[in-house]
Amino acid sequence: MRQVLDRASKFRRQPRSRLSRALRRDGFAGAALAFAVALAVSGCAELERQGRLFSAPTPPPIDKPAPPRQENRSSVQHKELLAQFGGEYQAPVAERYLDAILAKLALASDTPGQAAYKVTILNTPVVNAFALPSGNLYITRGLLALASDASEAAAVMAHEIAHVTLRHSALRAEKEREAALISQAAGVIQSRQKGEEERSRQRLSVASFSRQQELDADEAGVKVIARAGYDPYGAARFLTALGRSSELRAALYGKRKDSMSFDIMSTHPSTPERVSRAVAVARQIGAPGIGQRERNGYLSAINGVAFGDDPMEGYVRDRKFTHPRMRFTFTAPEGFLLENSSEAVFGVRQADNEALRLDTVRNPQFESLEAYVGSGWVDGLLASSVKKLDVNGLPAVVAVARAGEWNFRLAVIQSGDYLYRLIFAVRSLTDEADKRFMDSVMSFRRITPEEARETHALRISIVTAGPGDTPESLAAQMTTPNRPLEYLRLLNGLDENEPVIAGERYKIVTE
């Protein structure tokens, strides 16, 4: 669907959007209804994209000695990571718990004299972690939700620290510079075809180099957590959870399972490869059952941590999207699944191959909404279809565009200094489909300050299973609207037919 909307839109640069704090691409630039639901399962720069979809760069290598800790907290990298990942999330109990794990890892590391690391929790559901040579280690609350016990969290942190101690970032940058020079030289002294072949070989070389770094960091991390007294199999369990999370999102958004695996140009090995390697390293240390998992302590530490989108940056509940800070809401047509990303709100309707996108831009000060719609913002516009209407007291314009075999129903709604742009894509714009789309357009409205104040985040809640409880009965308590049973199993590391155990504690999602 990305190519579909690319053909439909010319993507002229627009003023910066405020639909989310992380929105960095304006207007319909790069507009796509591909959700990037292939979650990048990597253990470092992008462990997994989940919830809000960020495309955050890996922090650049730092080869200079780290300045004092206090200066690092206000460093450019620290500020950039906070800006890209929703800011710092305040969870003192969880932070102290993670810092205690780090203290154990430091004593067990290969370089026990190195500067002590300290955790910052990032306010995003994206599953990610970073470690910087400065002594800052970052973990997203999305990762906290996915990890099932202390050994899994320890494995992630040990993996990230291993990247730093092994100087992976600097070595990878050096390898990329070397490959670029070789490719450039090949293009000068050889034919164009030979030059392209050499560039392909160099890209493969860099990808292989990066994959090996991931495996090396996994191995180092497993050994460190074992020496710290944690279950060395925690790394394999967490990597398995990442793979299951990827599969669940693929099922939700209709991406084929075979397209989720990494191709040969991927910068990281696939989850099955990493799981098998992590298990092999753990088996060299001992049989399953050794080391501490500390599940109860971990669950107590993350009890109450927010789950999913930060509601003040917009959130999805079933087919409804609400943005309390910008004070608007709209409801997608029946059968759509919505996702709030860093670019826009996206939606897909699996059965009928339909999609939608909503974003916002500052009013570019055209004479009228009709002039804006006809300004070249969208390709294939049918001028005769442009019509003015009132959407719950807000001026709006709707239109139709066509590109190849695809039809698009467009709506631009003005509210104050901003234009809200809805685009629906469908192969056949039947009367029924057009009515569904127009009903969704007409659902757009401003919300009152009282409605905005009533917004509540979803949270991780820890419950104890009773004698008669089953996965289904615990899932019935979940607020997650789509596939609560699958999410219950995912968040608690339960296999498909694995029961819950009376007296054991489990994560559920509640308001």
C-alpha positions in Angstrom: 0.0 0.0 0.0 3.0 2.4 0.4 3.5 2.5 -3.4 -0.2 3.1 -3.8 -0.3 6.3 -1.8 3.1 7.3 -3.3 1.5 7.2 -6.7 -1.5 9.1 -5.5 0.4 11.9 -3.8 3.1 14.3 -5.1 4.2 14.9 -1.5 5.1 18.5 -1.6 6.8 19.6 1.6 4.3 20.9 4.2 4.7 22.8 7.5 5.6 20.5 10.4 2.9 18.4 11.9 2.1 18.3 15.6 0.1 15.0 15.5 2.8 13.5 17.6 5.8 14.9 19.4 8.0 12.6 17.4 6.6 13.4 14.0 9.7 14.4 11.9 8.4 14.0 8.3 5.9 16.6 7.2 2.8 16.3 5.2 2.4 13.2 3.1 6.1 13.0 2.5 6.8 9.3 2.6 3.1 8.6 3.1 2.4 5.0 3.1 -0.1 2.6 4.4 2.6 0.1 5.0 2.7 0.1 8.7 6.3 -1.1 9.1 4.7 -4.0 11.0 7.7 -6.1 10.2 9.1 -5.5 13.7 12.9 -5.1 13.5 14.0 -7.8 16.0 17.5 -6.7 16.7 19.0 -6.4 20.3 20.3 -2.9 20.0 19.4 0.1 17.9 15.9 -1.2 17.1 15.0 -4.2 19.1 11.4 -4.0 17.9 9.0 -1.4 16.6 5.8 -1.7 18.6 3.0 0.8 19.1 4.3 4.2 18.0 6.7 3.5 15.1 9.9 5.4 15.4 12.7 5.3 13.0 15.4 6.4 15.4 19.0 6.3 14.4 21.5 4.4 16.4 23.5 6.7 18.6 26.8 7.7 16.9 30.0 6.1 18.1 31.8 7.8 20.9 35.5 7.0 21.1 36.6 9.8 23.4 36.8 9.3 27.2 33.5 9.9 28.8 33.2 13.2 30.7 31.8 13.3 34.2 28.5 11.7 34.8 26.6 15.0 35.5 27.7 16.5 32.1 26.6 13.3 30.3 23.0 13.7 31.6 22.7 16.9 29.5 24.7 15.6 26.6 23.4 16.0 23.0 22.9 12.2 22.7 20.9 12.1 25.9 18.7 14.9 24.8 18.2 13.4 21.4 17.2 10.0 22.7 14.7 11.6 25.1 13.3 13.7 22.2 13.0 10.7 19.9 11.5 8.3 22.4 8.9 10.3 24.2 11.0 11.8 27.0 11.8 10.3 30.4 9.2 8.1 32.0 8.9 8.5 35.7 8.8 5.1 37.4 11.1 5.4 40.5 10.4 1.8 41.7 11.2 0.2 38.3 14.2 2.5 37.9 15.7 1.5 41.2 15.1 -2.1 40.5 16.9 -1.9 37.2 19.8 0.0 38.7 20.2 -2.8 41.2 20.4 -5.3 38.4 23.0 -3.1 36.7 25.1 -3.1 39.8 25.2 -6.9 39.8 26.1 -6.9 36.1 28.9 -4.4 36.7 30.5 -6.7 39.3 30.3 -9.7 37.0 31.4 -7.9 33.8 34.7 -8.4 32.0 35.6 -4.8 32.9 34.4 -4.3 36.5 36.3 -1.1 36.8 34.3 0.7 34.1 32.0 3.6 35.0 28.8 2.5 36.5 25.7 2.5 34.3 22.4 4.1 35.3 19.0 3.5 33.8 16.7 6.0 32.2 13.3 4.7 31.2 12.0 6.1 28.0 8.3 7.0 27.6 7.4 4.9 24.6 5.8 1.5 23.9 8.6 0.8 21.3 10.6 -2.1 22.5 14.1 -0.8 22.6 17.3 -0.3 24.6 20.5 1.6 24.3 23.8 1.9 26.2 26.2 4.8 25.8 29.9 4.9 26.8 28.9 7.8 29.1 27.3 5.4 31.5 23.7 6.1 30.4 21.6 3.0 29.7 18.1 3.5 28.2 15.2 1.1 28.4 11.7 1.8 27.0 8.6 1.0 29.0 7.6 -1.1 26.0 10.6 -3.4 26.7 9.6 -3.5 30.4 6.2 -4.7 29.5 7.5 -7.5 27.2 10.2 -8.9 29.6 8.8 -11.5 32.0 11.4 -11.5 34.7 14.7 -9.9 36.0 16.9 -12.4 34.0 15.3 -11.2 30.7 15.8 -7.6 31.6 19.3 -8.3 32.7 20.0 -10.1 29.4 19.0 -7.0 27.4 21.0 -4.6 29.5 24.1 -6.9 29.4 23.7 -7.2 25.6 23.7 -3.4 25.2 26.7 -2.8 27.5 28.6 -5.5 25.5 28.1 -3.4 22.4 29.9 -0.5 24.2 32.7 -2.6 25.7 33.4 -4.3 22.4 33.3 -0.9 20.6 30.8 -2.2 18.1 29.5 1.2 17.0 32.9 2.6 16.2 34.0 -0.6 14.5 30.9 -0.7 12.4 31.3 2.9 11.4 34.9 2.1 10.4 33.7 -0.9 8.3 31.1 1.2 6.6 33.7 3.9 5.7 36.0 1.2 4.3 33.2 -0.3 2.2 32.2 3.1 0.9 35.8 3.9 -0.2 36.1 0.5 -1.9 32.8 0.9 -3.7 33.7 4.4 -4.8 37.0 3.3 -6.2 35.3 0.3 -8.0 32.9 2.7 -9.7 35.8 4.8 -11.0 38.1 2.1 -12.3 35.6 -0.5 -13.5 32.6 -0.7 -15.6 29.2 0.4 -14.2 28.0 -3.2 -13.9 31.2 -4.2 -12.1 31.0 -1.2 -9.9 27.4 -2.1 -8.8 28.5 -5.7 -8.2 31.3 -4.5 -5.9 29.0 -2.2 -4.1 26.6 -5.1 -3.5 29.5 -7.2 -2.1 30.5 -4.4 0.2 26.9 -4.0 1.5 26.8 -7.7 2.2 30.1 -7.5 4.0 28.8 -4.7 6.3 25.6 -6.6 6.9 27.5 -9.8 7.8 29.8 -7.8 10.1 26.8 -6.2 11.9 25.1 -9.6 12.3 28.2 -11.1 13.8 28.4 -8.1 16.3 24.8 -8.9 17.4 25.7 -12.6 18.0 28.9 -11.5 19.9 27.0 -9.2 22.1 24.4 -11.9 22.8 27.1 -14.3 23.8 28.9 -11.8 26.0 25.6 -10.8 27.6 24.6 -14.4 28.4 27.9 -15.1 30.1 27.7 -11.9 32.2 24.2 -12.5 33.5 25.2 -16.0 34.5 28.1 -14.8 36.5 25.8 -12.2 38.1 23.6 -15.1 39.3 20.8 -14.8 36.8 19.3 -17.5 34.6 21.4 -17.5 31.4 18.4 -18.8 29.5 16.7 -15.4 30.0 18.2 -14.0 26.8 16.7 -16.8 24.7 13.3 -16.3 26.3 13.3 -12.6 25.6 14.3 -13.1 22.0 11.5 -15.7 21.7 9.1 -13.1 23.1 10.3 -10.6 20.4 9.6 -13.2 17.7 6.1 -13.9 19.1 5.4 -10.2 19.3 6.3 -9.8 15.6 4.1 -12.7 14.6 1.1 -11.3 16.6 1.4 -7.9 15.0 1.7 -9.6 11.6 -1.5 -11.5 12.2 -3.2 -8.3 13.3 -2.2 -6.2 10.4 -2.2 -8.8 7.7 1.5 -9.1 6.9 2.6 -12.5 5.7 4.7 -14.5 8.1 7.3 -15.3 5.5 7.8 -11.6 4.8 8.6 -11.0 8.5 12.0 -12.8 8.3 15.1 -10.8 7.5 16.5 -10.8 4.1 20.3 -11.2 3.4 20.8 -7.4 3.6 19.4 -7.2 7.1 21.8 -5.7 9.6 20.7 -8.2 12.2 20.3 -11.9 12.4 16.8 -13.4 12.5 15.3 -14.2 15.9 15.4 -18.1 15.4 19.2 -17.8 14.7 19.8 -15.7 17.8 17.6 -17.8 20.0 19.5 -21.0 19.0 22.8 -19.3 19.6 21.8 -17.9 22.9 20.6 -21.3 24.1 23.8 -22.9 23.0 25.9 -20.5 25.0 23.6 -21.0 28.0 24.0 -24.8 27.8 27.8 -24.4 28.0 27.2 -22.8 31.4 24.7 -25.3 32.7 21.3 -27.1 32.2 18.0 -25.2 32.4 17.0 -24.3 35.9 20.3 -22.7 37.0 20.4 -19.0 38.1 17.7 -16.7 39.3 14.8 -15.4 37.3 13.4 -13.1 40.0 9.9 -13.0 38.4 8.0 -11.8 41.4 10.4 -9.0 42.2 10.4 -7.9 38.6 6.6 -7.9 38.4 6.3 -5.9 41.6 8.7 -3.3 40.1 6.8 -2.8 36.9 3.3 -2.9 38.4 1.5 0.2 37.2 3.9 1.1 34.4 2.0 2.6 31.4 1.3 0.3 28.5 0.9 1.4 24.9 0.6 4.9 23.6 1.1 7.9 25.9 -2.5 9.1 25.8 -1.5 12.8 25.7 0.2 12.0 22.3 -2.9 10.3 20.9 -4.2 6.8 21.6 -6.3 4.1 20.0 -9.2 2.3 21.6 -10.7 -0.2 19.2 -11.6 1.8 16.0 -11.5 5.2 17.8 -8.5 7.5 17.9 -8.4 10.4 20.3 -5.8 13.1 20.8 -6.4 14.9 24.1 -3.7 17.5 23.7 -4.9 18.5 20.2 -8.5 17.9 21.4 -10.0 15.8 18.5 -11.3 12.3 17.9 -12.5 10.2 15.0 -13.7 6.7 14.4 -12.5 4.4 11.6 -15.0 2.4 9.6 -16.1 -1.0 10.8 -13.4 -3.7 10.6 -10.4 -1.3 10.6 -7.4 -1.8 12.9 -5.8 1.5 13.8 -2.2 2.3 14.8 -0.7 5.6 16.0 2.7 6.0 14.5 5.3 8.8 14.4 4.1 9.8 11.0 0.4 9.6 11.3 -2.5 7.4 12.3 -2.8 4.4 10.0 -5.6 1.9 9.5 -6.1 -1.3 7.6 -9.1 -3.4 6.8 -7.7 -6.8 6.1 -10.7 -8.5 4.5 -11.3 -5.9 1.8 -7.8 -4.5 1.3 -8.7 -1.0 2.3 -6.6 1.4 4.2 -6.6 4.9 5.7 -4.3 7.6 6.9 -4.8 10.7 9.1 -2.2 13.4 9.7 -2.2 17.1 10.4 -0.2 20.1 9.1 -0.3 23.8 9.8 -2.7 25.7 7.6 -0.5 26.7 4.6 -2.7 29.8 4.2 -4.3 29.1 0.9 -7.2 31.2 0.0 -9.6 28.4 0.6 -9.7 24.7 1.4 -10.6 24.0 -2.2 -7.5 25.8 -3.4 -5.4 23.7 -1.0 -6.8 20.4 -2.2 -6.2 21.4 -5.8 -2.6 22.7 -5.1 -0.9 19.6 -6.2 -0.9 17.9 -2.8 -2.5 14.8 -4.3 -2.1 13.3 -7.8 -5.0 12.1 -9.9 -7.5 14.5 -8.2 -10.9 14.6 -9.9 -11.6 18.3 -9.9 -15.3 17.8 -10.3 -15.4 15.8 -7.1 -14.2 18.6 -4.8 -17.0 19.6 -2.4 -17.3 21.8 0.7 -19.1 20.5 3.7 -19.5 21.1 7.5 -18.0 18.4 9.8 -19.4 18.9 13.2 -19.1 22.6 13.0 -15.7 22.5 11.2 -15.1 23.7 7.6 -14.0 20.8 5.4 -13.6 19.7 1.8 -13.9 16.2 0.4 -12.7 14.9 -3.0 -11.9 11.8 -4.9 -8.6 10.9 -6.6 -7.6 7.9 -8.8 -4.2 6.4 -9.4 -4.0 3.2 -11.5 -6.3 0.6 -10.0 -6.7 2.5 -6.8 -9.3 5.0 -5.7 -8.9 7.5 -2.9 -11.5 9.4 -0.9 -9.9 12.5 0.6 -11.0 14.9 3.3 -9.3 18.0 4.6 -10.8 19.5 7.8 -9.8 22.8 9.3 -9.6 23.4 13.0 -7.9 26.6 14.1 -4.4 26.8 12.6 -4.3 23.2 11.5 -5.6 21.1 8.7 -6.5 17.5 9.4 -6.1 15.3 6.4 -7.8 11.9 5.9 -7.1 9.7 3.0 -8.9 6.4 2.4 -7.6 3.9 -0.2 -9.7 1.2 -1.9 -9.6 -0.7 -5.2 -13.3 -0.2 -6.0 -15.0 2.9 -4.6 -18.5 1.5 -4.4 -21.4 3.4 -2.9 -21.1 1.2 0.2 -17.4 1.8 0.6 -17.9 5.5 0.0 -20.6 5.6 2.7 -18.3 3.9 5.2 -15.5 6.4 4.5 -17.8 9.4 4.7 -19.3 8.2 8.0 -15.8 8.1 9.3 -15.1 11.6 8.1 -18.2 12.8 9.7 -17.2 11.2 13.0 -14.3 13.7 13.3 -15.0 16.2 16.0 -13.4 18.4 18.6 -13.5 17.1 22.2 -14.2 19.2 25.2 -11.6 20.0 27.9 -13.5 17.7 30.3 -13.2 14.8 27.8 -9.5 15.5 27.4 -9.0 15.5 31.2 -10.8 12.2 31.5 -8.1 10.4 29.4 -6.4 7.5 31.2 -3.4 5.5 30.1 -3.5 1.8 29.9 -1.2 0.2 32.6 0.4 -3.1 33.4 -1.4 -4.6 36.4 -0.1 -7.6 38.3 -2.8 -10.1 39.4 -2.6 -13.5 41.2 -4.3 -16.4 39.5 -7.0 -18.1 41.6 -7.8 -21.8 41.7 -10.3 -21.6 38.9 -8.5 -19.2 36.7 -7.5 -19.9 33.1 -5.7 -17.8 30.5 -9.2 -17.0 29.1 -10.5 -15.7 32.4 -7.4 -13.5 33.0 -7.7 -12.2 29.4 -11.3 -11.3 30.1 -9.9 -8.7 32.5 -7.7 -7.1 29.8 -8.5 -3.7 28.3 -6.5 -4.5 25.1 -9.3 -4.5 22.5 -7.7 -6.7 19.9 -6.8 -10.4 20.8 -6.5 -10.0 24.6 -5.8 -13.7 25.0 -2.8 -13.6 22.6 -1.5 -10.5 24.4 -1.9 -12.2 27.8 0.2 -15.1 26.6 2.8 -12.9 25.0 3.3 -10.6 28.0 3.6 -13.6 30.3 5.7 -15.9 28.1 2.9 -18.5 28.0 2.9 -21.1 25.2 -0.4 -21.6 23.3 -1.7 -24.5 25.4 0.1 -23.6 28.7 -2.3 -23.1 31.7 -2.0 -20.5 34.4 -1.0 -21.7 37.8 -3.0 -20.8 40.9 -1.0 -18.6 43.2 1.3 -17.4 40.4 1.4 -13.7 39.4 0.6 -12.5 35.9 0.7 -9.3 33.9 -2.6 -8.0 32.5 -3.4 -4.6 30.8 -6.0 -2.4 32.5 -7.1 1.2 32.6 
